């Protein structure tokens, strides 16, 4: 499964937050950056799209920088 995080800010911090890390039994690997879009590959337990999106959003919002940025997360 792949996810896309779209935000105009904090790309380096979001990549560092997820790349090669395991969160809620999901392993994240950064693939590429396209403009404001960051693409990640996910490996791990079978979770539906809504659960994955919720995990990613909560993880970003729980950071100091995530509280003040606008972003969207979709499964691609």
Helices and strands as residue ranges (DSSP letters): E 2-6, H 11-18, E 21-23, E 26-34, E 37-44, H 49-61, G 66-68, E 72-75
